[in-house]
Structures are given as C-alpha cells and as structure tokens.
Amino acid sequence: MSAVFTLKTQDEVDALWAGEAFAPAFARSVQPALAVLCMTVGLVYAAKYAVTRRAAGREALYAVVASAALGLGAVVGVQALGLYL
C-alpha cells in the first residue's frame, strides 16, 4: 500500500517542505583553511604510508589517518565551495 498525497494549494506545499536552514559544522571563513590543512595532513601520511615497509601496524595507522584526513579535507573543501553534501 502506498499513500497518495494530493496538494491543492501552494500553502500546503510550503507546509510540507517547511524546515530550518542548514547550518554548517564549521564557519564558512574557516572552511578553506581547514580543507587545506586536512588535505596536507592526509598527503603527508599517504607519503609515509608509501615509504613504510615491513611494519604492518604503522602501515595500517598511516593508511587510516591518511584516508580520514583526505576524506574530511575533501568534504570540507566541497563545503567551502558552497556544496553541502
């Protein structure tokens, strides 16, 4: 069974879509610097991962830190451009 909604007026549509505006976690003035910082940290740890040999624990640590920092840097960078995903 599916519910079918019939909206007849613009006020009904507005009431359905009413909500609060999105507020980013970081201030817009901080986002570009934070994105660059996270990407830099991620690239440094990715480089450490690339040159580390025969140390499985350190390789795993560097990989986790690099991927988390690069991921956060990418999301914050996109937010700095105005796209909120």
Secondary structure by P-SEA (a helix, b strand, c coil): cbbbbbbccaaaaaaaaccccccccccccaaaaaaaaaaaaaaaaaaaaaaccccaaaaaaaaaaaaaaaaaaaaaaaaaacccc
